[in-house]
Amino acid sequence: MLLAYIFLILLTAHHPFCVSPADTTTTTAENANKSIFILAGQSNMSGRGGVVNNIFDWYIPPECQSNSSILRLTKGLIWEEAKEPIHQDIDFYATCGIGPGMSFANSVLKNDPNIGVIGLVPCAVGSTNISQWSQGSFYYNQMVNRTRAALQGGGTLRALLWYQGESDTLNLEDAKLYKSRLGTFFIDVRKDLDAPSLPIIQVALATALGPYKEEIRKAQLGIRLRNVKTVDANGLKVGPDYVHLSTPAEVQLGQMLANAFL
């Protein structure tokens, strides 16, 4: 019985999908070579594709299918094989569906097979405005802490994928301050993650909750920081609520983000 118990402990400790990011001693070579990507922002990043009246249709497009080379960091800070909806335990007050993350990861793998294992760090939360992502805030700290935990198991932080701003279209003052707040956010993230050249790929809004969409888009498109790229989602197909991207649009956005990264 004692030998069986010891064997079980050793087996669990070395399972590639059950490695705690804090346990660097049991990290496999595969996990140590992960390319890590942060997914942050609000609902169109966490994913509402296929969600109607708070019900997810569970249609998983081919571009979003699971792959043993794509992992996600769970809320409990454990790496597991990524499966849609990948934000459900992070953006847990909402019904999550298809987002751009899996399409992005599969597209990167397809076009760069040498990239190795991809580690996605879901951090997006619906209905959040840019002020709720300021340095020291709950969502900011959660994102930084989750990313640090992901890196403890080995790997390289490759990029931040950022899609946010719909909530800031509700108020003119927020819209006017958006550019400075966004720029400060990008600078702070790089500083706190000790990654001064971290590539950031942001998405310019396709939809809005309020009347100041163009003010936010102008701010996003006007950011001039090194290694910051902007992918424009304007014109992508939206769902029946006119706020969230449809499943095909989320797939397309993921591919656009992948092209920008590559």
Contacts in CASP RR format, 6 or more apart in sequence:
PFRMAT RR
TARGET T0000
AUTHOR 0000-0000-0000
METHOD contacts of the structure
MODEL  1
MLLAYIFLILLTAHHPFCVSPADTTTTTAENANKSIFILAGQSNMSGRGG
VVNNIFDWYIPPECQSNSSILRLTKGLIWEEAKEPIHQDIDFYATCGIGP
GMSFANSVLKNDPNIGVIGLVPCAVGSTNISQWSQGSFYYNQMVNRTRAA
LQGGGTLRALLWYQGESDTLNLEDAKLYKSRLGTFFIDVRKDLDAPSLPI
IQVALATALGPYKEEIRKAQLGIRLRNVKTVDANGLKVGPDYVHLSTPAE
VQLGQMLANAFL
12 18 0 8 1.000
13 23 0 8 1.000
13 26 0 8 1.000
14 26 0 8 1.000
14 28 0 8 1.000
16 28 0 8 1.000
16 30 0 8 1.000
16 31 0 8 1.000
16 79 0 8 1.000
17 71 0 8 1.000
17 78 0 8 1.000
17 79 0 8 1.000
17 80 0 8 1.000
17 81 0 8 1.000
18 78 0 8 1.000
18 79 0 8 1.000
18 80 0 8 1.000
19 26 0 8 1.000
19 27 0 8 1.000
19 28 0 8 1.000
19 31 0 8 1.000
19 78 0 8 1.000
19 79 0 8 1.000
19 153 0 8 1.000
20 77 0 8 1.000
20 78 0 8 1.000
21 73 0 8 1.000
21 77 0 8 1.000
21 78 0 8 1.000
21 79 0 8 1.000
21 149 0 8 1.000
21 150 0 8 1.000
21 151 0 8 1.000
21 152 0 8 1.000
21 153 0 8 1.000
22 77 0 8 1.000
22 149 0 8 1.000
22 152 0 8 1.000
22 153 0 8 1.000
23 153 0 8 1.000
24 152 0 8 1.000
24 153 0 8 1.000
24 154 0 8 1.000
27 153 0 8 1.000
27 154 0 8 1.000
30 117 0 8 1.000
31 71 0 8 1.000
31 79 0 8 1.000
31 117 0 8 1.000
31 153 0 8 1.000
31 154 0 8 1.000
31 155 0 8 1.000
32 153 0 8 1.000
32 154 0 8 1.000
32 155 0 8 1.000
33 116 0 8 1.000
33 117 0 8 1.000
33 154 0 8 1.000
33 155 0 8 1.000
33 156 0 8 1.000
34 71 0 8 1.000
34 116 0 8 1.000
34 117 0 8 1.000
34 118 0 8 1.000
34 119 0 8 1.000
34 150 0 8 1.000
34 154 0 8 1.000
34 155 0 8 1.000
34 156 0 8 1.000
35 108 0 8 1.000
35 115 0 8 1.000
35 116 0 8 1.000
35 117 0 8 1.000
35 118 0 8 1.000
35 119 0 8 1.000
35 155 0 8 1.000
35 156 0 8 1.000
35 158 0 8 1.000
36 118 0 8 1.000
36 119 0 8 1.000
36 120 0 8 1.000
36 121 0 8 1.000
36 147 0 8 1.000
36 150 0 8 1.000
36 151 0 8 1.000
36 155 0 8 1.000
36 156 0 8 1.000
36 157 0 8 1.000
36 158 0 8 1.000
37 104 0 8 1.000
37 105 0 8 1.000
37 118 0 8 1.000
37 119 0 8 1.000
37 120 0 8 1.000
37 121 0 8 1.000
37 158 0 8 1.000
37 159 0 8 1.000
37 160 0 8 1.000
37 161 0 8 1.000
38 121 0 8 1.000
38 123 0 8 1.000
38 143 0 8 1.000
38 147 0 8 1.000
38 157 0 8 1.000
38 159 0 8 1.000
38 160 0 8 1.000
38 161 0 8 1.000
39 45 0 8 1.000
39 46 0 8 1.000
39 86 0 8 1.000
39 87 0 8 1.000
39 100 0 8 1.000
39 101 0 8 1.000
39 120 0 8 1.000
39 121 0 8 1.000
39 122 0 8 1.000
39 123 0 8 1.000
39 124 0 8 1.000
39 161 0 8 1.000
40 123 0 8 1.000
40 124 0 8 1.000
40 133 0 8 1.000
40 143 0 8 1.000
40 160 0 8 1.000
40 161 0 8 1.000
40 162 0 8 1.000
40 164 0 8 1.000
41 123 0 8 1.000
41 124 0 8 1.000
41 125 0 8 1.000
41 126 0 8 1.000
41 128 0 8 1.000
41 133 0 8 1.000
41 162 0 8 1.000
41 163 0 8 1.000
41 164 0 8 1.000
42 124 0 8 1.000
42 125 0 8 1.000
42 126 0 8 1.000
42 127 0 8 1.000
42 128 0 8 1.000
42 163 0 8 1.000
42 164 0 8 1.000
42 165 0 8 1.000
42 166 0 8 1.000
42 167 0 8 1.000
43 91 0 8 1.000
43 94 0 8 1.000
43 124 0 8 1.000
43 126 0 8 1.000
43 127 0 8 1.000
43 166 0 8 1.000
43 243 0 8 1.000
43 244 0 8 1.000
44 99 0 8 1.000
44 163 0 8 1.000
44 166 0 8 1.000
44 203 0 8 1.000
44 206 0 8 1.000
44 207 0 8 1.000
44 233 0 8 1.000
44 244 0 8 1.000
44 245 0 8 1.000
44 250 0 8 1.000
45 87 0 8 1.000
45 99 0 8 1.000
45 100 0 8 1.000
45 124 0 8 1.000
45 161 0 8 1.000
45 162 0 8 1.000
45 163 0 8 1.000
45 164 0 8 1.000
45 203 0 8 1.000
46 85 0 8 1.000
46 87 0 8 1.000
46 90 0 8 1.000
46 91 0 8 1.000
46 94 0 8 1.000
46 96 0 8 1.000
46 99 0 8 1.000
46 122 0 8 1.000
46 124 0 8 1.000
46 125 0 8 1.000
46 126 0 8 1.000
47 85 0 8 1.000
47 87 0 8 1.000
47 91 0 8 1.000
47 96 0 8 1.000
47 97 0 8 1.000
47 98 0 8 1.000
47 99 0 8 1.000
47 100 0 8 1.000
47 124 0 8 1.000
47 244 0 8 1.000
47 245 0 8 1.000
47 250 0 8 1.000
48 94 0 8 1.000
48 95 0 8 1.000
48 96 0 8 1.000
48 97 0 8 1.000
48 98 0 8 1.000
48 99 0 8 1.000
48 244 0 8 1.000
48 245 0 8 1.000
49 97 0 8 1.000
49 98 0 8 1.000
49 99 0 8 1.000
49 239 0 8 1.000
49 244 0 8 1.000
49 245 0 8 1.000
49 246 0 8 1.000
49 247 0 8 1.000
49 249 0 8 1.000
49 250 0 8 1.000
50 56 0 8 1.000
50 57 0 8 1.000
50 59 0 8 1.000
50 97 0 8 1.000
50 98 0 8 1.000
50 246 0 8 1.000
50 247 0 8 1.000
51 57 0 8 1.000
51 95 0 8 1.000
51 96 0 8 1.000
51 97 0 8 1.000
51 244 0 8 1.000
52 239 0 8 1.000
52 240 0 8 1.000
54 94 0 8 1.000
54 95 0 8 1.000
55 95 0 8 1.000
56 85 0 8 1.000
56 95 0 8 1.000
56 96 0 8 1.000
56 97 0 8 1.000
59 98 0 8 1.000
59 247 0 8 1.000
60 84 0 8 1.000
60 98 0 8 1.000
61 98 0 8 1.000
61 103 0 8 1.000
61 247 0 8 1.000
61 248 0 8 1.000
61 251 0 8 1.000
63 102 0 8 1.000
63 103 0 8 1.000
63 106 0 8 1.000
63 107 0 8 1.000
63 251 0 8 1.000
63 255 0 8 1.000
64 84 0 8 1.000
64 98 0 8 1.000
64 99 0 8 1.000
64 101 0 8 1.000
64 102 0 8 1.000
64 103 0 8 1.000
64 106 0 8 1.000
64 251 0 8 1.000
65 102 0 8 1.000
65 106 0 8 1.000
66 81 0 8 1.000
66 82 0 8 1.000
66 83 0 8 1.000
66 102 0 8 1.000
67 81 0 8 1.000
67 82 0 8 1.000
67 105 0 8 1.000
67 106 0 8 1.000
67 109 0 8 1.000
68 81 0 8 1.000
69 109 0 8 1.000
69 116 0 8 1.000
69 117 0 8 1.000
69 118 0 8 1.000
70 81 0 8 1.000
70 82 0 8 1.000
70 102 0 8 1.000
70 105 0 8 1.000
70 106 0 8 1.000
70 109 0 8 1.000
70 117 0 8 1.000
70 118 0 8 1.000
70 119 0 8 1.000
70 120 0 8 1.000
71 79 0 8 1.000
71 80 0 8 1.000
71 81 0 8 1.000
71 82 0 8 1.000
71 117 0 8 1.000
71 118 0 8 1.000
71 119 0 8 1.000
71 120 0 8 1.000
72 79 0 8 1.000
72 80 0 8 1.000
72 81 0 8 1.000
72 82 0 8 1.000
72 83 0 8 1.000
72 86 0 8 1.000
72 119 0 8 1.000
72 120 0 8 1.000
72 121 0 8 1.000
72 122 0 8 1.000
73 79 0 8 1.000
73 119 0 8 1.000
73 120 0 8 1.000
73 121 0 8 1.000
73 122 0 8 1.000
73 146 0 8 1.000
73 149 0 8 1.000
73 150 0 8 1.000
74 80 0 8 1.000
74 89 0 8 1.000
75 89 0 8 1.000
75 90 0 8 1.000
75 92 0 8 1.000
76 89 0 8 1.000
77 146 0 8 1.000
77 149 0 8 1.000
77 150 0 8 1.000
79 119 0 8 1.000
79 150 0 8 1.000
82 102 0 8 1.000
82 105 0 8 1.000
82 119 0 8 1.000
82 120 0 8 1.000
84 97 0 8 1.000
84 98 0 8 1.000
84 99 0 8 1.000
84 102 0 8 1.000
85 96 0 8 1.000
85 97 0 8 1.000
85 98 0 8 1.000
85 99 0 8 1.000
86 96 0 8 1.000
86 99 0 8 1.000
86 101 0 8 1.000
86 102 0 8 1.000
86 120 0 8 1.000
86 122 0 8 1.000
87 96 0 8 1.000
87 97 0 8 1.000
87 99 0 8 1.000
87 122 0 8 1.000
87 124 0 8 1.000
88 96 0 8 1.000
88 97 0 8 1.000
90 122 0 8 1.000
90 123 0 8 1.000
90 124 0 8 1.000
90 125 0 8 1.000
91 122 0 8 1.000
91 124 0 8 1.000
91 125 0 8 1.000
91 126 0 8 1.000
94 126 0 8 1.000
98 247 0 8 1.000
98 250 0 8 1.000
98 251 0 8 1.000
99 245 0 8 1.000
99 250 0 8 1.000
99 253 0 8 1.000
99 254 0 8 1.000
100 161 0 8 1.000
100 163 0 8 1.000
100 250 0 8 1.000
100 251 0 8 1.000
100 253 0 8 1.000
100 254 0 8 1.000
100 257 0 8 1.000
101 120 0 8 1.000
101 161 0 8 1.000
101 254 0 8 1.000
101 257 0 8 1.000
102 120 0 8 1.000
103 250 0 8 1.000
103 251 0 8 1.000
103 252 0 8 1.000
103 253 0 8 1.000
103 254 0 8 1.000
103 255 0 8 1.000
103 258 0 8 1.000
104 161 0 8 1.000
104 254 0 8 1.000
104 255 0 8 1.000
104 257 0 8 1.000
104 258 0 8 1.000
104 261 0 8 1.000
105 118 0 8 1.000
105 119 0 8 1.000
105 120 0 8 1.000
105 258 0 8 1.000
107 254 0 8 1.000
107 255 0 8 1.000
107 258 0 8 1.000
107 259 0 8 1.000
108 115 0 8 1.000
108 118 0 8 1.000
108 258 0 8 1.000
108 261 0 8 1.000
108 262 0 8 1.000
109 115 0 8 1.000
109 116 0 8 1.000
109 118 0 8 1.000
111 258 0 8 1.000
111 262 0 8 1.000
112 262 0 8 1.000
119 150 0 8 1.000
121 143 0 8 1.000
121 146 0 8 1.000
121 147 0 8 1.000
121 150 0 8 1.000
123 139 0 8 1.000
123 142 0 8 1.000
123 143 0 8 1.000
123 146 0 8 1.000
123 147 0 8 1.000
124 163 0 8 1.000
124 164 0 8 1.000
125 139 0 8 1.000
127 167 0 8 1.000
128 139 0 8 1.000
128 164 0 8 1.000
128 167 0 8 1.000
129 165 0 8 1.000
129 167 0 8 1.000
129 168 0 8 1.000
129 174 0 8 1.000
130 164 0 8 1.000
130 165 0 8 1.000
130 167 0 8 1.000
130 168 0 8 1.000
130 174 0 8 1.000
130 178 0 8 1.000
130 181 0 8 1.000
130 182 0 8 1.000
130 185 0 8 1.000
131 137 0 8 1.000
131 174 0 8 1.000
131 181 0 8 1.000
132 138 0 8 1.000
132 139 0 8 1.000
133 139 0 8 1.000
133 140 0 8 1.000
133 143 0 8 1.000
133 164 0 8 1.000
133 185 0 8 1.000
134 140 0 8 1.000
134 181 0 8 1.000
134 184 0 8 1.000
134 185 0 8 1.000
134 188 0 8 1.000
135 184 0 8 1.000
135 185 0 8 1.000
135 188 0 8 1.000
135 192 0 8 1.000
140 185 0 8 1.000
140 188 0 8 1.000
140 189 0 8 1.000
143 189 0 8 1.000
144 189 0 8 1.000
144 192 0 8 1.000
144 193 0 8 1.000
147 157 0 8 1.000
147 193 0 8 1.000
148 193 0 8 1.000
151 157 0 8 1.000
157 193 0 8 1.000
157 195 0 8 1.000
157 198 0 8 1.000
158 199 0 8 1.000
158 261 0 8 1.000
159 198 0 8 1.000
159 199 0 8 1.000
159 200 0 8 1.000
159 201 0 8 1.000
159 261 0 8 1.000
160 189 0 8 1.000
160 198 0 8 1.000
160 199 0 8 1.000
160 200 0 8 1.000
160 201 0 8 1.000
161 201 0 8 1.000
161 203 0 8 1.000
161 257 0 8 1.000
162 200 0 8 1.000
162 201 0 8 1.000
162 202 0 8 1.000
162 203 0 8 1.000
163 202 0 8 1.000
163 203 0 8 1.000
163 233 0 8 1.000
163 253 0 8 1.000
165 178 0 8 1.000
165 205 0 8 1.000
165 216 0 8 1.000
165 220 0 8 1.000
166 205 0 8 1.000
166 207 0 8 1.000
166 208 0 8 1.000
166 209 0 8 1.000
166 243 0 8 1.000
167 209 0 8 1.000
168 174 0 8 1.000
168 175 0 8 1.000
168 178 0 8 1.000
168 212 0 8 1.000
168 216 0 8 1.000
169 175 0 8 1.000
169 205 0 8 1.000
169 208 0 8 1.000
169 209 0 8 1.000
169 210 0 8 1.000
169 211 0 8 1.000
169 212 0 8 1.000
169 213 0 8 1.000
169 215 0 8 1.000
169 216 0 8 1.000
170 209 0 8 1.000
170 210 0 8 1.000
170 212 0 8 1.000
171 212 0 8 1.000
172 212 0 8 1.000
172 215 0 8 1.000
174 212 0 8 1.000
175 212 0 8 1.000
175 215 0 8 1.000
175 216 0 8 1.000
175 219 0 8 1.000
176 215 0 8 1.000
178 215 0 8 1.000
178 216 0 8 1.000
178 219 0 8 1.000
178 220 0 8 1.000
179 218 0 8 1.000
179 219 0 8 1.000
179 220 0 8 1.000
179 222 0 8 1.000
179 223 0 8 1.000
182 202 0 8 1.000
182 219 0 8 1.000
182 220 0 8 1.000
182 223 0 8 1.000
183 223 0 8 1.000
183 225 0 8 1.000
186 200 0 8 1.000
186 223 0 8 1.000
186 225 0 8 1.000
186 228 0 8 1.000
187 225 0 8 1.000
189 198 0 8 1.000
189 200 0 8 1.000
190 196 0 8 1.000
190 197 0 8 1.000
190 198 0 8 1.000
197 226 0 8 1.000
197 227 0 8 1.000
198 227 0 8 1.000
199 227 0 8 1.000
199 228 0 8 1.000
199 229 0 8 1.000
199 261 0 8 1.000
200 225 0 8 1.000
200 227 0 8 1.000
200 228 0 8 1.000
200 229 0 8 1.000
201 228 0 8 1.000
201 229 0 8 1.000
201 230 0 8 1.000
201 231 0 8 1.000
201 257 0 8 1.000
201 260 0 8 1.000
201 261 0 8 1.000
202 220 0 8 1.000
202 223 0 8 1.000
202 228 0 8 1.000
202 229 0 8 1.000
202 230 0 8 1.000
202 231 0 8 1.000
203 220 0 8 1.000
203 230 0 8 1.000
203 231 0 8 1.000
203 232 0 8 1.000
203 233 0 8 1.000
203 253 0 8 1.000
203 257 0 8 1.000
204 217 0 8 1.000
204 220 0 8 1.000
204 221 0 8 1.000
204 230 0 8 1.000
204 231 0 8 1.000
204 232 0 8 1.000
204 233 0 8 1.000
204 234 0 8 1.000
205 213 0 8 1.000
205 216 0 8 1.000
205 217 0 8 1.000
205 220 0 8 1.000
205 233 0 8 1.000
205 234 0 8 1.000
206 233 0 8 1.000
206 234 0 8 1.000
206 235 0 8 1.000
206 236 0 8 1.000
206 238 0 8 1.000
206 245 0 8 1.000
206 249 0 8 1.000
207 213 0 8 1.000
207 238 0 8 1.000
207 242 0 8 1.000
207 243 0 8 1.000
207 244 0 8 1.000
207 245 0 8 1.000
208 216 0 8 1.000
208 243 0 8 1.000
209 243 0 8 1.000
217 234 0 8 1.000
220 230 0 8 1.000
221 230 0 8 1.000
221 232 0 8 1.000
223 230 0 8 1.000
229 260 0 8 1.000
231 253 0 8 1.000
231 256 0 8 1.000
231 257 0 8 1.000
231 260 0 8 1.000
233 245 0 8 1.000
233 249 0 8 1.000
233 253 0 8 1.000
233 256 0 8 1.000
236 245 0 8 1.000
236 246 0 8 1.000
236 249 0 8 1.000
236 252 0 8 1.000
236 253 0 8 1.000
237 245 0 8 1.000
237 246 0 8 1.000
237 248 0 8 1.000
237 249 0 8 1.000
238 244 0 8 1.000
238 245 0 8 1.000
238 246 0 8 1.000
238 249 0 8 1.000
239 245 0 8 1.000
239 246 0 8 1.000
239 249 0 8 1.000
245 253 0 8 1.000
END
